[in-house]
């Protein structure tokens, strides 16, 4: 079976199983098993691939990060910090509708796997008392979480893209930052659907509101500071300094996991909660279900790595004489849709499309074509049903894929058109 039809069929199967009320983790796992079967892995090979995907360092690290997020969210909610951040942000910005977009964007500055989970309670609290549908809240939370991912320098996908393209970060950022602005504008239809009560302008904020907000977001600032300070230190960690699996976990999620743990301590100190207050947090269903979802997504990505669909898709596109520019657009998009990760589409498609870009550039800069590849890879991962942020945001708001996609598709199309205009200009410059 052609690789392109294989990946599209498996993704469709996952969505259909989820719509039939199968738990999403099981639906994704079923897709992994089917993919292994189609690619001829056999029973033993399938079990080996699934086991490796579950036990590999990246999976274990992301499970840890997800669990820490749930614990931190619980303390922030029980201690009233989430409500305080939402109230102060609403006072400062004066329009709840603006706050609903700004809060996930603020959390989006953190390269946190499944970070939409962190902002979801804040979005829900901001809209409390209105008749906003859970699907719209999930869509806004999900969409504005990702407006920085084209250029923000601490995102792994950006780091890898800069390394592969070979230009300084600032050069790449100047080319790709407008894509984030296109996403902000493309998401406006999501906000237009909010009820009038959330668009009402509030009174002028009281003196000291901004200062109190800075104090309230201290846990978030702790995470940012940890990532900024620890990332360079982790990069300089000598090879072999730790056992291999632990070393890879530290390299991949060490800074963000440490930041979450420290933020938990800061939040605990802020709220002065007694130890027994942690018991309801530990009993939360999310502490079990969300790490399982993370594990399922990472197992699926391990299967994709094992069967090597991206090179097969590239070969098929070449066989069918798809124009080079078409490959630069389509291959990153498919890789993004299949993996749901920026690192996934950059790592699998850029080694293939960048040499093709050089043939079009004819000695000129390949940067515009790299930006095209990144833009469409990003579209693919945002549209992907296995994107971890989509999975956890929908889970938090209790939303299925159908209602979410009905809201996201107009914003996706608008963003594609706006981005195409910028990319066309970039090629002409």
C-alpha positions in Angstrom: 0.0 0.0 0.0 1.3 3.5 -0.8 2.8 5.2 2.3 0.7 8.3 1.8 -2.5 6.3 1.9 -1.3 4.3 4.8 -0.7 7.3 7.1 -3.9 9.0 6.0 -5.8 5.7 6.6 -4.3 5.2 10.1 -5.1 8.8 11.2 -8.7 8.4 9.9 -9.0 5.2 11.9 -7.8 6.9 15.1 -10.4 9.7 14.7 -13.2 7.2 13.9 -12.4 5.1 16.9 -12.4 8.1 19.1 -15.8 9.2 17.7 -17.1 5.7 18.6 -16.2 6.5 22.2 -13.1 4.3 22.5 -10.7 6.0 24.9 -8.3 8.1 22.8 -5.3 6.4 24.3 -6.6 3.0 23.1 -7.6 4.5 19.7 -4.1 5.8 19.2 -2.6 2.4 20.4 -4.9 0.6 17.9 -3.6 2.9 15.1 -0.1 2.0 16.1 -0.8 -1.8 16.0 -2.5 -1.4 12.6 0.4 0.6 11.2 2.8 -2.1 12.4 0.7 -4.7 10.7 0.4 -2.9 7.4 4.2 -2.4 7.4 4.8 -6.1 8.0 6.2 -6.0 11.5 4.6 -9.2 12.6 3.3 -9.9 16.1 6.7 -10.1 17.7 8.0 -7.1 15.9 4.9 -5.1 16.8 5.3 -5.9 20.5 9.0 -5.0 20.4 8.3 -1.6 18.7 5.5 -0.8 21.0 7.6 -1.7 24.1 10.5 0.4 22.9 8.3 3.3 22.2 6.8 3.1 25.7 10.2 2.7 27.5 12.3 5.1 25.5 13.7 8.1 27.3 11.6 10.7 25.5 8.3 8.9 26.5 9.3 8.5 30.1 10.4 12.2 30.3 7.1 13.4 28.8 5.1 11.3 31.2 7.0 12.9 34.1 6.4 16.4 32.7 2.7 15.7 32.2 2.3 14.4 35.8 4.1 17.5 37.2 1.8 19.8 35.2 -1.3 18.1 36.6 0.1 18.4 40.2 1.1 22.1 39.7 -2.3 22.9 38.1 -4.0 21.3 41.1 -2.1 23.3 43.7 -2.7 26.5 41.7 -6.4 25.8 41.5 -6.9 24.7 45.1 -4.8 27.6 46.4 -6.7 30.2 44.3 -3.7 31.2 42.2 -5.4 30.3 38.9 -8.4 32.4 39.8 -6.2 35.3 40.9 -4.2 35.2 37.7 -7.4 35.2 35.6 -9.0 38.0 37.7 -6.0 40.2 37.5 -5.5 39.6 33.8 -9.1 40.4 33.1 -8.8 43.6 35.2 -5.6 44.6 33.4 -6.8 43.9 29.9 -10.4 44.9 30.7 -11.9 42.5 28.1 -12.4 38.9 29.1 -12.4 38.0 25.4 -8.8 39.3 25.1 -7.8 37.5 28.3 -9.0 34.2 26.9 -6.5 34.5 24.0 -3.7 36.1 26.0 -3.5 33.5 28.8 -2.8 30.5 26.5 -0.4 32.7 24.5 1.4 33.5 27.8 1.8 29.8 28.6 2.8 29.2 25.0 6.1 31.0 25.7 7.0 27.8 27.6 8.1 24.8 25.4 6.0 22.5 27.5 4.7 19.3 25.9 1.0 19.3 26.2 1.2 22.9 27.5 -2.4 23.5 26.5 -3.3 21.5 29.6 -1.7 24.2 31.8 -3.7 27.1 30.3 -7.0 25.2 30.0 -8.1 25.9 33.6 -7.3 29.6 33.1 -9.4 29.8 29.9 -12.2 28.0 31.5 -12.1 30.2 34.6 -12.1 33.4 32.4 -15.3 32.2 30.6 -17.0 31.0 33.8 -20.6 32.1 33.9 -20.9 32.7 30.1 -22.6 30.4 27.7 -19.4 29.8 25.7 -19.3 26.3 24.3 -16.6 24.0 25.6 -15.5 23.3 22.0 -14.9 27.1 21.4 -12.9 27.3 24.7 -10.8 24.3 23.7 -10.2 25.7 20.2 -9.1 29.1 21.5 -6.9 27.5 24.2 -5.3 25.2 21.6 -4.9 27.8 18.9 -3.3 30.6 20.8 -1.0 28.3 22.6 0.9 27.8 19.4 1.4 31.3 18.0 5.1 31.5 19.0 6.2 28.1 17.7 7.6 29.4 14.4 10.4 31.4 15.9 10.6 31.4 19.7 14.2 30.3 20.4 13.7 27.8 23.2 11.3 25.6 21.2 13.0 22.3 20.2 11.5 22.5 16.7 13.0 26.0 16.1 16.3 24.9 17.5 16.5 21.9 15.2 15.3 23.9 12.2 18.0 26.6 12.8 20.6 23.9 13.0 19.5 22.2 9.8 19.0 25.4 7.8 22.4 26.8 8.8 21.4 30.4 9.3 21.7 32.3 12.6 18.6 32.2 14.8 17.8 35.9 14.3 17.8 35.5 10.5 15.4 32.6 10.7 13.2 34.4 13.3 12.9 37.5 11.1 11.6 35.3 8.2 9.2 33.2 10.3 7.9 35.5 13.1 5.3 37.0 10.7 3.9 33.5 10.4 2.9 33.8 14.1 1.2 37.1 13.4 -0.7 35.4 10.6 -1.8 32.8 13.1 -3.0 35.5 15.6 -5.1 37.1 12.9 -6.3 33.8 11.5 -7.6 32.9 14.9 -9.8 36.0 15.3 -13.0 34.1 14.0 -12.7 31.9 17.1 -12.9 35.1 19.3 -15.8 36.6 17.3 -18.0 33.7 18.4 -17.6 34.6 22.1 -20.8 36.0 23.7 -21.2 39.8 24.3 -20.7 39.4 28.0 -17.1 38.5 27.4 -16.5 41.4 25.0 -17.7 44.1 27.4 -15.0 46.6 28.4 -14.4 46.6 32.1 -13.4 49.5 34.4 -9.9 51.0 34.6 -7.8 48.6 36.6 -6.9 49.6 40.2 -3.4 50.9 40.9 -1.0 48.0 41.6 -2.9 45.5 39.4 0.1 44.8 37.2 2.4 44.4 40.2 0.0 41.9 41.8 -0.3 40.0 38.6 3.5 39.7 38.4 3.5 38.2 41.9 0.7 35.8 41.0 2.5 34.5 37.9 5.7 33.8 39.9 5.3 30.0 39.4 5.2 30.5 35.6 8.1 32.9 35.8 10.0 30.2 37.7 9.5 27.7 34.9 10.7 30.3 32.3 13.8 31.1 34.4 14.6 27.4 34.9 14.4 26.7 31.1 16.6 29.7 30.3 19.2 29.0 32.9 19.3 25.2 32.8 19.1 24.6 29.1 22.7 25.8 28.3 24.0 23.8 31.3 22.2 20.6 30.1 23.7 21.1 26.6 27.2 21.1 28.1 26.6 17.9 30.1 29.4 15.5 29.2 28.4 12.4 27.2 28.3 9.4 29.5 28.0 11.4 32.7 24.8 9.6 33.5 23.2 6.2 32.6 22.1 6.5 28.9 18.3 6.6 29.4 18.6 9.0 32.3 21.0 11.2 30.4 18.6 11.5 27.4 15.7 12.3 29.8 17.8 15.0 31.4 18.7 16.5 28.0 15.2 16.4 26.6 13.0 17.4 29.5 15.4 18.2 32.4 15.0 22.0 32.3 11.2 22.0 32.0 10.7 19.2 34.5 13.0 21.0 37.0 11.1 24.3 36.4 7.8 22.6 37.0 9.0 21.0 40.2 10.4 24.4 41.4 7.2 26.1 40.4 5.3 23.6 42.5 7.4 24.6 45.5 6.8 28.3 44.8 3.0 27.8 44.4 2.9 25.8 47.6 4.8 28.5 49.5 2.5 31.2 48.0 -0.7 29.4 48.9 0.5 28.0 52.3 -1.6 24.9 51.8 -1.5 22.1 54.4 0.0 18.8 53.3 -3.5 17.2 53.3 -4.6 19.6 50.6 -2.5 17.6 48.2 -4.7 14.5 48.5 -7.5 15.7 46.2 -4.8 16.6 43.6 -3.3 13.1 43.8 -6.8 11.6 43.3 -7.5 13.5 40.1 -8.4 11.3 37.2 -6.1 13.5 35.0 -3.1 12.2 36.9 -3.8 8.8 35.4 -5.5 9.4 32.1 -3.2 12.2 30.7 0.1 10.4 31.2 -1.5 7.4 29.5 -2.5 9.6 26.5 1.1 10.9 26.4 2.4 7.4 26.4 0.1 6.4 23.5 1.1 9.4 21.4 4.8 8.7 21.9 4.3 5.0 21.1 2.6 6.0 17.8 5.5 8.3 17.0 8.0 5.5 17.8 6.1 3.3 15.3 6.4 6.0 12.7 10.1 6.2 13.2 10.5 2.5 12.9 8.6 2.1 9.7 10.1 5.2 8.1 7.1 6.5 6.3 8.4 10.0 5.6 11.2 8.9 3.1 8.7 6.6 1.5 6.2 9.4 1.0 9.0 11.6 -0.5 9.9 8.8 -2.9 6.2 8.5 -3.9 5.9 12.2 -4.5 9.0 12.1 -6.7 7.7 9.1 -8.6 4.5 10.9 -9.4 6.5 13.9 -10.6 5.1 16.3 -8.1 6.9 19.7 -8.6 9.7 20.4 -6.2 7.8 23.3 -4.5 4.9 20.9 -4.1 7.2 18.5 -2.2 8.5 21.3 0.0 4.8 22.1 0.9 3.3 18.6 1.1 6.0 16.6 2.8 6.4 18.8 5.9 2.6 19.1 6.2 2.1 15.3 6.1 5.0 14.8 8.5 3.4 17.3 10.9 0.0 15.7 10.6 1.5 12.3 11.2 3.7 13.2 14.2 1.8 16.1 15.8 5.2 17.6 16.7 7.4 20.4 15.4 10.5 18.3 16.0 8.7 15.5 14.2 8.1 17.3 11.0 11.4 19.2 11.1 13.4 16.1 11.8 11.8 13.9 9.2 11.1 16.3 6.3 13.8 19.0 6.5 16.7 16.7 5.6 14.7 15.8 2.4 13.3 19.2 1.5 16.3 21.5 2.1 18.4 19.9 -0.6 15.4 20.3 -2.9 15.1 23.9 -1.9 18.7 24.5 -3.0 17.8 23.4 -6.5 15.1 26.0 -6.7 17.2 28.8 -5.0 19.9 28.3 -7.6 22.7 29.7 -5.5 20.4 32.2 -3.7 19.2 31.9 -0.1 17.1 28.8 0.7 15.6 30.7 3.7 12.3 31.5 2.0 11.8 27.9 1.1 12.8 26.7 4.6 10.1 29.1 5.9 7.6 27.6 3.5 8.5 24.1 4.8 8.2 25.2 8.4 4.9 27.0 7.9 3.2 24.0 6.2 4.7 21.6 8.7 3.2 23.7 11.4 -0.2 23.6 9.7 0.1 19.9 9.6 0.9 19.5 13.3 -1.8 22.0 14.4 -4.3 20.0 12.3 -3.1 16.6 13.6 -5.5 14.6 15.8 -2.6 13.2 17.7 -1.1 16.6 18.6 -0.7 16.3 22.3 -2.0 19.8 23.1 -5.2 19.0 21.1 -5.6 15.7 23.0 -5.2 17.2 26.5 -7.2 20.4 25.8 -10.1 18.4 24.4 -9.9 16.1 27.3 -9.9 18.9 29.8 -13.0 20.6 28.2 -14.8 17.3 27.4 -14.8 17.9 23.7 -14.8 15.6 20.7 -12.9 16.0 17.4 -15.9 17.0 15.3 -16.9 20.2 17.2 -13.3 21.2 17.5 -12.5 20.8 13.8 -15.6 22.7 12.7 -14.2 25.7 14.6 -10.6 25.2 13.7 -10.9 24.8 9.9 -11.9 28.4 9.1 -9.0 29.7 11.2 -6.6 27.2 9.5 -7.8 28.3 6.1 -7.5 32.0 6.9 -4.0 31.4 8.4 -2.9 29.5 5.3 -4.0 32.4 3.0 -2.3 35.0 5.2 0.9 33.0 5.5 0.9 32.3 1.7 0.9 36.1 1.1 3.8 36.6 3.4 5.8 33.6 2.0 5.2 34.8 -1.5 6.6 38.2 -0.5 9.5 36.6 1.2 10.4 34.6 -2.0 10.2 37.8 -4.1 12.4 39.9 -1.8 
